[in-house]
Amino acid sequence: MEAPRSGTIQLAVVLRFVDIATDALAEAREEIDALNVYPVPDGDTGTNMYLTVSAARDAIREAGGGDEPDLRTALAAFSRGALLGARGNSGVILSEMLGAVVRRIADSRPDERNAAVMADALRQATDASYAAVGTPVEGTILTVSRAASDAAVERARDPGARARDVFSAAAAAAREALARTPDQLKVLRDAGVVDAGGRGLSVVLDAAETVLTGRRPIPVTAPMGRHTIPIPVTAPVAGEELSGDLTEDGPAYEVMYLLDSVDERIPLLKKTLAGLGDSLVVVGRDGLWNVHVHVDDVGAAIEAGIEAGRPHRVRVTHFAEQVAEARQRVEHGERTGRLIVAVAAGPGLAALFAEAGAVVVEGGPGRRPSTGQILAAITSCGAAEVVVLPNDADSVRVAQIAARTAEEDAGLRVAVVPTQAQVQGLAALAVHEPGRSFDQDVLEMTATARHARHGAVTIAARQAITMAGPCEPGDVLGVIAGDFAVVGDDLHRVATEVLDRLLGGGGELVTVVSGADDTDDLAARCAAWVEQHHPAVDVVVYDGGQERYPLLMSVE
């Protein structure tokens, strides 16, 4: 990954950070969820933080109305999206942090150094998060944020420091502070875990460092001091005094709502809610607020909002009821097991996926599935755990939205392996093992799909300029990893050139999938070419029946 090299804060860098941070939280959320001391709904820290940042990403993408927005418009959309989409205690705190950062960036002057702006943005984010929490507790996301911002401010004092240096220092300090959280909270130490919210913030800071430096973030399972993630969660010792949302016998309900209110009424609202329960977080500004609190008296919490303004999008979760429902589903055998949902671009491919036990959704160029179609397949399959293989670059985002919706509305556990091609989906499905843990199965499938180099051949429908040069209607185009890499006039010659390039990095298995119009045995001829020129490589040929692509290929 090439790091950006600009002296000003650019929209492209912001957009890149949003994508990488969202993807990083998506990958890490289940491990972060596992760090929660109690499996209550508000303890889904990784999921809540992912949904918060994901909502912000959706908002920034929609800000331009189809065109790329200017920096200030994009930042405002990002901040508002995070506020509106914030879930749970840590998600609401994270939304306040992100809002403070983007506001500082938006207010920056041309004469300010980027390093100074970003360091001050992180400091303001920490101050805002402490101010938003009713009763700040050290050893949490707040502590990690303070350590990160202090390190950033210190690094920015160097006149030669750049924004990349500031975020490298902040990310490193966050990891160190996270490793110390068990020494600050006994409940974490006894359970053998670091703080979940702090880990989520560390993932976000790692993503920022990745964008600015090009270095990959620390893996989720990396050692954190004396603690390794994930760590089996054990119950705290009997008689231990806990507080806030770390206690299992605390308030029975989580209440969240958006509030339209003038800023002057918020201090009284905070005071009223603080007297009703705990885990109070109120964030927002300019007339719109996100309110989160744990209480026993739901009516009183909502009435406090009515007195302060207009509460809407009210969400009430009864912890005990949801835990009981989860146990009942397990006891009654409802939604058990794991299934794969795969998008197939042709009848032959559909048969291959179905024979391997997958639930098939018809797709392919020109008829890509909608969010609703994928969501229906996920929710109707009857499994408690679902892995989705979109098998098309343009369908990955659709699959992710469907997966998120299924998790929120149906309570399913869903993961999307971001397969970009049909052959990647076949490779991922080949290593699927229901006997493994869900996380490990998704990890193995994802790694296999990523290592499958893929290509294809197709016919140009119009005149165009490609990465391989100009093409005319009827020309044969060779595709490698989604880009046009070869232009020619013969299907076999172009296909073998694509295969030769794919095999240039080595490989043990070539998969060839014939299309709907393979009238001259193109797949068989290409398989014979591989056997002749690469005799140590195994070849398998499938009849895919896909349209528009006479041949799909992969090398593993």
Secondary structure as a PSIPRED ss2 file (coil, helix, strand):
# PSIPRED VFORMAT (PSIPRED V4.0)

   1 M C   1.000  0.000  0.000
   2 E C   1.000  0.000  0.000
   3 A C   1.000  0.000  0.000
   4 P C   1.000  0.000  0.000
   5 R C   1.000  0.000  0.000
   6 S C   1.000  0.000  0.000
   7 G C   1.000  0.000  0.000
   8 T C   1.000  0.000  0.000
   9 I C   1.000  0.000  0.000
  10 Q C   1.000  0.000  0.000
  11 L H   0.000  1.000  0.000
  12 A H   0.000  1.000  0.000
  13 V H   0.000  1.000  0.000
  14 V H   0.000  1.000  0.000
  15 L H   0.000  1.000  0.000
  16 R H   0.000  1.000  0.000
  17 F H   0.000  1.000  0.000
  18 V H   0.000  1.000  0.000
  19 D H   0.000  1.000  0.000
  20 I H   0.000  1.000  0.000
  21 A H   0.000  1.000  0.000
  22 T H   0.000  1.000  0.000
  23 D H   0.000  1.000  0.000
  24 A H   0.000  1.000  0.000
  25 L H   0.000  1.000  0.000
  26 A H   0.000  1.000  0.000
  27 E H   0.000  1.000  0.000
  28 A H   0.000  1.000  0.000
  29 R H   0.000  1.000  0.000
  30 E H   0.000  1.000  0.000
  31 E H   0.000  1.000  0.000
  32 I H   0.000  1.000  0.000
  33 D H   0.000  1.000  0.000
  34 A C   1.000  0.000  0.000
  35 L C   1.000  0.000  0.000
  36 N C   1.000  0.000  0.000
  37 V C   1.000  0.000  0.000
  38 Y C   1.000  0.000  0.000
  39 P C   1.000  0.000  0.000
  40 V C   1.000  0.000  0.000
  41 P H   0.000  1.000  0.000
  42 D H   0.000  1.000  0.000
  43 G H   0.000  1.000  0.000
  44 D C   1.000  0.000  0.000
  45 T H   0.000  1.000  0.000
  46 G H   0.000  1.000  0.000
  47 T H   0.000  1.000  0.000
  48 N H   0.000  1.000  0.000
  49 M H   0.000  1.000  0.000
  50 Y H   0.000  1.000  0.000
  51 L H   0.000  1.000  0.000
  52 T H   0.000  1.000  0.000
  53 V H   0.000  1.000  0.000
  54 S H   0.000  1.000  0.000
  55 A H   0.000  1.000  0.000
  56 A H   0.000  1.000  0.000
  57 R H   0.000  1.000  0.000
  58 D H   0.000  1.000  0.000
  59 A H   0.000  1.000  0.000
  60 I H   0.000  1.000  0.000
  61 R H   0.000  1.000  0.000
  62 E H   0.000  1.000  0.000
  63 A C   1.000  0.000  0.000
  64 G C   1.000  0.000  0.000
  65 G C   1.000  0.000  0.000
  66 G C   1.000  0.000  0.000
  67 D C   1.000  0.000  0.000
  68 E C   1.000  0.000  0.000
  69 P C   1.000  0.000  0.000
  70 D C   1.000  0.000  0.000
  71 L H   0.000  1.000  0.000
  72 R H   0.000  1.000  0.000
  73 T H   0.000  1.000  0.000
  74 A H   0.000  1.000  0.000
  75 L H   0.000  1.000  0.000
  76 A H   0.000  1.000  0.000
  77 A H   0.000  1.000  0.000
  78 F H   0.000  1.000  0.000
  79 S H   0.000  1.000  0.000
  80 R H   0.000  1.000  0.000
  81 G H   0.000  1.000  0.000
  82 A H   0.000  1.000  0.000
  83 L H   0.000  1.000  0.000
  84 L H   0.000  1.000  0.000
  85 G H   0.000  1.000  0.000
  86 A C   1.000  0.000  0.000
  87 R C   1.000  0.000  0.000
  88 G H   0.000  1.000  0.000
  89 N H   0.000  1.000  0.000
  90 S H   0.000  1.000  0.000
  91 G H   0.000  1.000  0.000
  92 V H   0.000  1.000  0.000
  93 I H   0.000  1.000  0.000
  94 L H   0.000  1.000  0.000
  95 S H   0.000  1.000  0.000
  96 E H   0.000  1.000  0.000
  97 M H   0.000  1.000  0.000
  98 L H   0.000  1.000  0.000
  99 G H   0.000  1.000  0.000
 100 A H   0.000  1.000  0.000
 101 V H   0.000  1.000  0.000
 102 V H   0.000  1.000  0.000
 103 R H   0.000  1.000  0.000
 104 R H   0.000  1.000  0.000
 105 I H   0.000  1.000  0.000
 106 A H   0.000  1.000  0.000
 107 D C   1.000  0.000  0.000
 108 S C   1.000  0.000  0.000
 109 R C   1.000  0.000  0.000
 110 P C   1.000  0.000  0.000
 111 D C   1.000  0.000  0.000
 112 E C   1.000  0.000  0.000
 113 R C   1.000  0.000  0.000
 114 N H   0.000  1.000  0.000
 115 A H   0.000  1.000  0.000
 116 A H   0.000  1.000  0.000
 117 V H   0.000  1.000  0.000
 118 M H   0.000  1.000  0.000
 119 A H   0.000  1.000  0.000
 120 D H   0.000  1.000  0.000
 121 A H   0.000  1.000  0.000
 122 L H   0.000  1.000  0.000
 123 R H   0.000  1.000  0.000
 124 Q H   0.000  1.000  0.000
 125 A H   0.000  1.000  0.000
 126 T H   0.000  1.000  0.000
 127 D H   0.000  1.000  0.000
 128 A H   0.000  1.000  0.000
 129 S H   0.000  1.000  0.000
 130 Y H   0.000  1.000  0.000
 131 A H   0.000  1.000  0.000
 132 A H   0.000  1.000  0.000
 133 V E   0.000  0.000  1.000
 134 G C   1.000  0.000  0.000
 135 T C   1.000  0.000  0.000
 136 P C   1.000  0.000  0.000
 137 V C   1.000  0.000  0.000
 138 E C   1.000  0.000  0.000
 139 G C   1.000  0.000  0.000
 140 T C   1.000  0.000  0.000
 141 I H   0.000  1.000  0.000
 142 L H   0.000  1.000  0.000
 143 T H   0.000  1.000  0.000
 144 V H   0.000  1.000  0.000
 145 S H   0.000  1.000  0.000
 146 R H   0.000  1.000  0.000
 147 A H   0.000  1.000  0.000
 148 A H   0.000  1.000  0.000
 149 S H   0.000  1.000  0.000
 150 D H   0.000  1.000  0.000
 151 A H   0.000  1.000  0.000
 152 A H   0.000  1.000  0.000
 153 V H   0.000  1.000  0.000
 154 E H   0.000  1.000  0.000
 155 R H   0.000  1.000  0.000
 156 A H   0.000  1.000  0.000
 157 R C   1.000  0.000  0.000
 158 D C   1.000  0.000  0.000
 159 P C   1.000  0.000  0.000
 160 G C   1.000  0.000  0.000
 161 A C   1.000  0.000  0.000
 162 R C   1.000  0.000  0.000
 163 A H   0.000  1.000  0.000
 164 R H   0.000  1.000  0.000
 165 D H   0.000  1.000  0.000
 166 V H   0.000  1.000  0.000
 167 F H   0.000  1.000  0.000
 168 S H   0.000  1.000  0.000
 169 A H   0.000  1.000  0.000
 170 A H   0.000  1.000  0.000
 171 A H   0.000  1.000  0.000
 172 A H   0.000  1.000  0.000
 173 A H   0.000  1.000  0.000
 174 A H   0.000  1.000  0.000
 175 R H   0.000  1.000  0.000
 176 E H   0.000  1.000  0.000
 177 A H   0.000  1.000  0.000
 178 L H   0.000  1.000  0.000
 179 A H   0.000  1.000  0.000
 180 R H   0.000  1.000  0.000
 181 T H   0.000  1.000  0.000
 182 P H   0.000  1.000  0.000
 183 D H   0.000  1.000  0.000
 184 Q H   0.000  1.000  0.000
 185 L C   1.000  0.000  0.000
 186 K H   0.000  1.000  0.000
 187 V H   0.000  1.000  0.000
 188 L H   0.000  1.000  0.000
 189 R H   0.000  1.000  0.000
 190 D H   0.000  1.000  0.000
 191 A H   0.000  1.000  0.000
 192 G C   1.000  0.000  0.000
 193 V C   1.000  0.000  0.000
 194 V C   1.000  0.000  0.000
 195 D C   1.000  0.000  0.000
 196 A H   0.000  1.000  0.000
 197 G H   0.000  1.000  0.000
 198 G H   0.000  1.000  0.000
 199 R H   0.000  1.000  0.000
 200 G H   0.000  1.000  0.000
 201 L H   0.000  1.000  0.000
 202 S H   0.000  1.000  0.000
 203 V H   0.000  1.000  0.000
 204 V H   0.000  1.000  0.000
 205 L H   0.000  1.000  0.000
 206 D H   0.000  1.000  0.000
 207 A H   0.000  1.000  0.000
 208 A H   0.000  1.000  0.000
 209 E H   0.000  1.000  0.000
 210 T H   0.000  1.000  0.000
 211 V H   0.000  1.000  0.000
 212 L H   0.000  1.000  0.000
 213 T H   0.000  1.000  0.000
 214 G C   1.000  0.000  0.000
 215 R C   1.000  0.000  0.000
 216 R C   1.000  0.000  0.000
 217 P C   1.000  0.000  0.000
 218 I C   1.000  0.000  0.000
 219 P C   1.000  0.000  0.000
 220 V C   1.000  0.000  0.000
 221 T C   1.000  0.000  0.000
 222 A C   1.000  0.000  0.000
 223 P E   0.000  0.000  1.000
 224 M E   0.000  0.000  1.000
 225 G C   1.000  0.000  0.000
 226 R C   1.000  0.000  0.000
 227 H E   0.000  0.000  1.000
 228 T E   0.000  0.000  1.000
 229 I C   1.000  0.000  0.000
 230 P C   1.000  0.000  0.000
 231 I C   1.000  0.000  0.000
 232 P C   1.000  0.000  0.000
 233 V C   1.000  0.000  0.000
 234 T C   1.000  0.000  0.000
 235 A C   1.000  0.000  0.000
 236 P C   1.000  0.000  0.000
 237 V C   1.000  0.000  0.000
 238 A C   1.000  0.000  0.000
 239 G C   1.000  0.000  0.000
 240 E C   1.000  0.000  0.000
 241 E C   1.000  0.000  0.000
 242 L C   1.000  0.000  0.000
 243 S C   1.000  0.000  0.000
 244 G H   0.000  1.000  0.000
 245 D H   0.000  1.000  0.000
 246 L H   0.000  1.000  0.000
 247 T C   1.000  0.000  0.000
 248 E C   1.000  0.000  0.000
 249 D C   1.000  0.000  0.000
 250 G C   1.000  0.000  0.000
 251 P C   1.000  0.000  0.000
 252 A C   1.000  0.000  0.000
 253 Y E   0.000  0.000  1.000
 254 E E   0.000  0.000  1.000
 255 V E   0.000  0.000  1.000
 256 M E   0.000  0.000  1.000
 257 Y E   0.000  0.000  1.000
 258 L E   0.000  0.000  1.000
 259 L E   0.000  0.000  1.000
 260 D E   0.000  0.000  1.000
 261 S C   1.000  0.000  0.000
 262 V C   1.000  0.000  0.000
 263 D H   0.000  1.000  0.000
 264 E H   0.000  1.000  0.000
 265 R H   0.000  1.000  0.000
 266 I H   0.000  1.000  0.000
 267 P H   0.000  1.000  0.000
 268 L H   0.000  1.000  0.000
 269 L H   0.000  1.000  0.000
 270 K H   0.000  1.000  0.000
 271 K H   0.000  1.000  0.000
 272 T H   0.000  1.000  0.000
 273 L H   0.000  1.000  0.000
 274 A H   0.000  1.000  0.000
 275 G C   1.000  0.000  0.000
 276 L C   1.000  0.000  0.000
 277 G E   0.000  0.000  1.000
 278 D E   0.000  0.000  1.000
 279 S E   0.000  0.000  1.000
 280 L E   0.000  0.000  1.000
 281 V E   0.000  0.000  1.000
 282 V E   0.000  0.000  1.000
 283 V E   0.000  0.000  1.000
 284 G E   0.000  0.000  1.000
 285 R E   0.000  0.000  1.000
 286 D C   1.000  0.000  0.000
 287 G C   1.000  0.000  0.000
 288 L E   0.000  0.000  1.000
 289 W E   0.000  0.000  1.000
 290 N E   0.000  0.000  1.000
 291 V E   0.000  0.000  1.000
 292 H E   0.000  0.000  1.000
 293 V E   0.000  0.000  1.000
 294 H E   0.000  0.000  1.000
 295 V E   0.000  0.000  1.000
 296 D C   1.000  0.000  0.000
 297 D C   1.000  0.000  0.000
 298 V H   0.000  1.000  0.000
 299 G H   0.000  1.000  0.000
 300 A H   0.000  1.000  0.000
 301 A H   0.000  1.000  0.000
 302 I H   0.000  1.000  0.000
 303 E H   0.000  1.000  0.000
 304 A H   0.000  1.000  0.000
 305 G H   0.000  1.000  0.000
 306 I H   0.000  1.000  0.000
 307 E H   0.000  1.000  0.000
 308 A H   0.000  1.000  0.000
 309 G C   1.000  0.000  0.000
 310 R E   0.000  0.000  1.000
 311 P E   0.000  0.000  1.000
 312 H E   0.000  0.000  1.000
 313 R E   0.000  0.000  1.000
 314 V E   0.000  0.000  1.000
 315 R E   0.000  0.000  1.000
 316 V E   0.000  0.000  1.000
 317 T E   0.000  0.000  1.000
 318 H E   0.000  0.000  1.000
 319 F H   0.000  1.000  0.000
 320 A H   0.000  1.000  0.000
 321 E H   0.000  1.000  0.000
 322 Q H   0.000  1.000  0.000
 323 V H   0.000  1.000  0.000
 324 A H   0.000  1.000  0.000
 325 E H   0.000  1.000  0.000
 326 A H   0.000  1.000  0.000
 327 R H   0.000  1.000  0.000
 328 Q H   0.000  1.000  0.000
 329 R H   0.000  1.000  0.000
 330 V H   0.000  1.000  0.000
 331 E H   0.000  1.000  0.000
 332 H C   1.000  0.000  0.000
 333 G C   1.000  0.000  0.000
 334 E C   1.000  0.000  0.000
 335 R C   1.000  0.000  0.000
 336 T C   1.000  0.000  0.000
 337 G C   1.000  0.000  0.000
 338 R E   0.000  0.000  1.000
 339 L E   0.000  0.000  1.000
 340 I E   0.000  0.000  1.000
 341 V E   0.000  0.000  1.000
 342 A E   0.000  0.000  1.000
 343 V E   0.000  0.000  1.000
 344 A E   0.000  0.000  1.000
 345 A C   1.000  0.000  0.000
 346 G C   1.000  0.000  0.000
 347 P H   0.000  1.000  0.000
 348 G H   0.000  1.000  0.000
 349 L H   0.000  1.000  0.000
 350 A H   0.000  1.000  0.000
 351 A H   0.000  1.000  0.000
 352 L H   0.000  1.000  0.000
 353 F H   0.000  1.000  0.000
 354 A H   0.000  1.000  0.000
 355 E H   0.000  1.000  0.000
 356 A C   1.000  0.000  0.000
 357 G C   1.000  0.000  0.000
 358 A C   1.000  0.000  0.000
 359 V E   0.000  0.000  1.000
 360 V E   0.000  0.000  1.000
 361 V E   0.000  0.000  1.000
 362 E E   0.000  0.000  1.000
 363 G C   1.000  0.000  0.000
 364 G C   1.000  0.000  0.000
 365 P C   1.000  0.000  0.000
 366 G C   1.000  0.000  0.000
 367 R C   1.000  0.000  0.000
 368 R C   1.000  0.000  0.000
 369 P C   1.000  0.000  0.000
 370 S C   1.000  0.000  0.000
 371 T H   0.000  1.000  0.000
 372 G H   0.000  1.000  0.000
 373 Q H   0.000  1.000  0.000
 374 I H   0.000  1.000  0.000
 375 L H   0.000  1.000  0.000
 376 A H   0.000  1.000  0.000
 377 A H   0.000  1.000  0.000
 378 I H   0.000  1.000  0.000
 379 T H   0.000  1.000  0.000
 380 S H   0.000  1.000  0.000
 381 C C   1.000  0.000  0.000
 382 G C   1.000  0.000  0.000
 383 A C   1.000  0.000  0.000
 384 A C   1.000  0.000  0.000
 385 E E   0.000  0.000  1.000
 386 V E   0.000  0.000  1.000
 387 V E   0.000  0.000  1.000
 388 V E   0.000  0.000  1.000
 389 L E   0.000  0.000  1.000
 390 P C   1.000  0.000  0.000
 391 N C   1.000  0.000  0.000
 392 D C   1.000  0.000  0.000
 393 A H   0.000  1.000  0.000
 394 D H   0.000  1.000  0.000
 395 S H   0.000  1.000  0.000
 396 V H   0.000  1.000  0.000
 397 R H   0.000  1.000  0.000
 398 V H   0.000  1.000  0.000
 399 A H   0.000  1.000  0.000
 400 Q H   0.000  1.000  0.000
 401 I H   0.000  1.000  0.000
 402 A H   0.000  1.000  0.000
 403 A H   0.000  1.000  0.000
 404 R H   0.000  1.000  0.000
 405 T H   0.000  1.000  0.000
 406 A H   0.000  1.000  0.000
 407 E H   0.000  1.000  0.000
 408 E H   0.000  1.000  0.000
 409 D H   0.000  1.000  0.000
 410 A H   0.000  1.000  0.000
 411 G C   1.000  0.000  0.000
 412 L C   1.000  0.000  0.000
 413 R E   0.000  0.000  1.000
 414 V E   0.000  0.000  1.000
 415 A E   0.000  0.000  1.000
 416 V E   0.000  0.000  1.000
 417 V C   1.000  0.000  0.000
 418 P C   1.000  0.000  0.000
 419 T C   1.000  0.000  0.000
 420 Q C   1.000  0.000  0.000
 421 A C   1.000  0.000  0.000
 422 Q H   0.000  1.000  0.000
 423 V H   0.000  1.000  0.000
 424 Q H   0.000  1.000  0.000
 425 G H   0.000  1.000  0.000
 426 L H   0.000  1.000  0.000
 427 A H   0.000  1.000  0.000
 428 A H   0.000  1.000  0.000
 429 L H   0.000  1.000  0.000
 430 A H   0.000  1.000  0.000
 431 V C   1.000  0.000  0.000
 432 H C   1.000  0.000  0.000
 433 E C   1.000  0.000  0.000
 434 P C   1.000  0.000  0.000
 435 G C   1.000  0.000  0.000
 436 R C   1.000  0.000  0.000
 437 S C   1.000  0.000  0.000
 438 F H   0.000  1.000  0.000
 439 D H   0.000  1.000  0.000
 440 Q H   0.000  1.000  0.000
 441 D H   0.000  1.000  0.000
 442 V H   0.000  1.000  0.000
 443 L H   0.000  1.000  0.000
 444 E H   0.000  1.000  0.000
 445 M H   0.000  1.000  0.000
 446 T H   0.000  1.000  0.000
 447 A H   0.000  1.000  0.000
 448 T H   0.000  1.000  0.000
 449 A H   0.000  1.000  0.000
 450 R H   0.000  1.000  0.000
 451 H H   0.000  1.000  0.000
 452 A C   1.000  0.000  0.000
 453 R E   0.000  0.000  1.000
 454 H E   0.000  0.000  1.000
 455 G E   0.000  0.000  1.000
 456 A E   0.000  0.000  1.000
 457 V E   0.000  0.000  1.000
 458 T E   0.000  0.000  1.000
 459 I E   0.000  0.000  1.000
 460 A C   1.000  0.000  0.000
 461 A C   1.000  0.000  0.000
 462 R C   1.000  0.000  0.000
 463 Q C   1.000  0.000  0.000
 464 A E   0.000  0.000  1.000
 465 I E   0.000  0.000  1.000
 466 T E   0.000  0.000  1.000
 467 M C   1.000  0.000  0.000
 468 A C   1.000  0.000  0.000
 469 G E   0.000  0.000  1.000
 470 P E   0.000  0.000  1.000
 471 C E   0.000  0.000  1.000
 472 E C   1.000  0.000  0.000
 473 P C   1.000  0.000  0.000
 474 G C   1.000  0.000  0.000
 475 D C   1.000  0.000  0.000
 476 V E   0.000  0.000  1.000
 477 L E   0.000  0.000  1.000
 478 G E   0.000  0.000  1.000
 479 V E   0.000  0.000  1.000
 480 I E   0.000  0.000  1.000
 481 A C   1.000  0.000  0.000
 482 G C   1.000  0.000  0.000
 483 D E   0.000  0.000  1.000
 484 F E   0.000  0.000  1.000
 485 A E   0.000  0.000  1.000
 486 V E   0.000  0.000  1.000
 487 V E   0.000  0.000  1.000
 488 G E   0.000  0.000  1.000
 489 D C   1.000  0.000  0.000
 490 D C   1.000  0.000  0.000
 491 L H   0.000  1.000  0.000
 492 H H   0.000  1.000  0.000
 493 R H   0.000  1.000  0.000
 494 V H   0.000  1.000  0.000
 495 A H   0.000  1.000  0.000
 496 T H   0.000  1.000  0.000
 497 E H   0.000  1.000  0.000
 498 V H   0.000  1.000  0.000
 499 L H   0.000  1.000  0.000
 500 D H   0.000  1.000  0.000
 501 R H   0.000  1.000  0.000
 502 L H   0.000  1.000  0.000
 503 L H   0.000  1.000  0.000
 504 G H   0.000  1.000  0.000
 505 G H   0.000  1.000  0.000
 506 G C   1.000  0.000  0.000
 507 G C   1.000  0.000  0.000
 508 E C   1.000  0.000  0.000
 509 L E   0.000  0.000  1.000
 510 V E   0.000  0.000  1.000
 511 T E   0.000  0.000  1.000
 512 V E   0.000  0.000  1.000
 513 V E   0.000  0.000  1.000
 514 S E   0.000  0.000  1.000
 515 G E   0.000  0.000  1.000
 516 A C   1.000  0.000  0.000
 517 D C   1.000  0.000  0.000
 518 D C   1.000  0.000  0.000
 519 T C   1.000  0.000  0.000
 520 D C   1.000  0.000  0.000
 521 D C   1.000  0.000  0.000
 522 L H   0.000  1.000  0.000
 523 A H   0.000  1.000  0.000
 524 A H   0.000  1.000  0.000
 525 R H   0.000  1.000  0.000
 526 C H   0.000  1.000  0.000
 527 A H   0.000  1.000  0.000
 528 A H   0.000  1.000  0.000
 529 W H   0.000  1.000  0.000
 530 V H   0.000  1.000  0.000
 531 E H   0.000  1.000  0.000
 532 Q H   0.000  1.000  0.000
 533 H H   0.000  1.000  0.000
 534 H C   1.000  0.000  0.000
 535 P C   1.000  0.000  0.000
 536 A C   1.000  0.000  0.000
 537 V C   1.000  0.000  0.000
 538 D E   0.000  0.000  1.000
 539 V E   0.000  0.000  1.000
 540 V E   0.000  0.000  1.000
 541 V E   0.000  0.000  1.000
 542 Y E   0.000  0.000  1.000
 543 D E   0.000  0.000  1.000
 544 G E   0.000  0.000  1.000
 545 G E   0.000  0.000  1.000
 546 Q E   0.000  0.000  1.000
 547 E C   1.000  0.000  0.000
 548 R C   1.000  0.000  0.000
 549 Y C   1.000  0.000  0.000
 550 P C   1.000  0.000  0.000
 551 L E   0.000  0.000  1.000
 552 L E   0.000  0.000  1.000
 553 M E   0.000  0.000  1.000
 554 S E   0.000  0.000  1.000
 555 V E   0.000  0.000  1.000
 556 E C   1.000  0.000  0.000
